[in-house]
Amino acid sequence: MARIPSGFEFTVAGEQVEIRHHGRRAATLRGPAARRFLVDVETRDPQQVMARVTGNYKHGNERKGGRRP
């Protein structure tokens, strides 16, 4: 079962967006990326958007459930 992303927060300072994960800086967005991020946060799940932007989303070791040979 997939875990729901949590622990993310962001702050906006001018044209810069800083994303933090559990209090530590995970990403800084500027210019068009920051503007696109702010639109996405308003229209989608903010925790999910921040997880995807920071790359803390899927690491390749997730497996689908089911039978194995």
KOLKELO-961006 format. One record per residue (C-alpha): residue number from 1; x, y, z. Coordinates in pm, whole numbers. Layout:
# residues N
(NUM (X Y Z))
...
END
This chain:
# residues 69
(1 (0 0 0))
(2 (137 341 -95))
(3 (204 592 179))
(4 (55 937 149))
(5 (331 1201 139))
(6 (347 1415 451))
(7 (583 1650 630))
(8 (619 1896 344))
(9 (573 2272 375))
(10 (664 2566 156))
(11 (731 2937 189))
(12 (717 3207 -75))
(13 (966 3494 -75))
(14 (929 3722 -375))
(15 (965 3503 -685))
(16 (1126 3217 -496))
(17 (957 2915 -336))
(18 (1139 2708 -77))
(19 (1010 2358 -4))
(20 (1099 2192 325))
(21 (1055 1831 430))
(22 (1045 1774 806))
(23 (1212 2112 858))
(24 (1503 2058 616))
(25 (1528 2239 283))
(26 (1443 1995 3))
(27 (1415 2227 -298))
(28 (1419 2590 -407))
(29 (1217 2695 -710))
(30 (1258 3020 -903))
(31 (1094 3186 -1202))
(32 (857 2982 -1419))
(33 (903 2666 -1209))
(34 (794 2854 -896))
(35 (489 3001 -1070))
(36 (388 2660 -1210))
(37 (434 2506 -864))
(38 (204 2763 -701))
(39 (-68 2693 -957))
(40 (-33 2316 -906))
(41 (-50 2349 -527))
(42 (-379 2536 -557))
(43 (-540 2282 -791))
(44 (-398 1951 -658))
(45 (-298 1786 -333))
(46 (-15 2006 -198))
(47 (171 1720 -26))
(48 (168 1514 -345))
(49 (289 1806 -557))
(50 (575 1885 -318))
(51 (680 1519 -305))
(52 (695 1502 -683))
(53 (884 1831 -718))
(54 (1148 1731 -465))
(55 (1194 1385 -613))
(56 (1088 1224 -287))
(57 (805 1036 -450))
(58 (899 698 -598))
(59 (1239 545 -568))
(60 (1198 242 -794))
(61 (1184 -13 -517))
(62 (805 -8 -484))
(63 (641 -329 -597))
(64 (289 -416 -687))
(65 (119 -666 -464))
(66 (36 -1007 -592))
(67 (167 -1356 -629))
(68 (528 -1419 -707))
(69 (662 -1725 -883))
END
